[in-house]
Amino acid sequence: MDKIDRRILAELQSDGNITNLELADKVGLSPSPCARRVKQLEESGVIGRTVTLLNPAKLNLKLTAIIHINMDRHTPER
């Protein structure tokens, strides 16, 4: 993974709906190499999936969660 791959990932994380043409322009590549890099990042598992984040307040969704966790060991690793 090089500097361009990291720039691609940063742009995709900021806007998962960005077109390949816009992405290529932002990272300084032509569209074909940019698309190949994105595909390789997907195939290697670096990019797992693209999701849409919803605004719970706009959907009038409220969630309160109380979580209780029991652990068998309390160590820095766990």
ABEGO torsion letter per residue (X at the ends): XBAAAAAAAAAAAABAABBAAAAAAAAGBBAAAAAAAAAAAAAAGABABBBBBBBAAAAGBBBBBBBBBBBABBBAAX
